[in-house]
Amino acid sequence: MKSYIVKIALLGISPMVWRRFRLSGETSLAAFHYIIQIAQGWQDDHLHQFRIYGKNYGISYTGGIGFPDNPYKITLNDFEFDAGDRFTYEYNFLSTGFTISVLKPFSKILT
């Protein structure tokens, strides 16, 4: 099973606010969104999106922003990240964003 160690760092804040996660490659983008919400103590009150390899992904809401892909079915494995890859997570489009860095992808062999 492939896993990733990722670091998220809040943009525009000093001193730096960051979190590090070890995530299964099977983690969906929707689940990753909720993980970030819980880790930050946020209440999922604002629109959000991930921008990965030039494309936006997120949870669509009636009357809000829409996305063509289902974030509950897209997993981290789908992107085949390498160490050093970066993408962004925007939350509350007026104020808050994260840079997400893939620190270490690795495969665990289960016997």
Buried (B, 14 or more C-beta within 10 A) or exposed (E): EBBBBBBBBBBEEEEEEEBEBEBBBEBBBBBBBEBBBEEBEBEEEBBBBBBBEEEBBBBEEEEEEEBEBEBEEBBBBBBEBEEEBEBBBBBEEEEBBBBBBBBBBEEEEEE
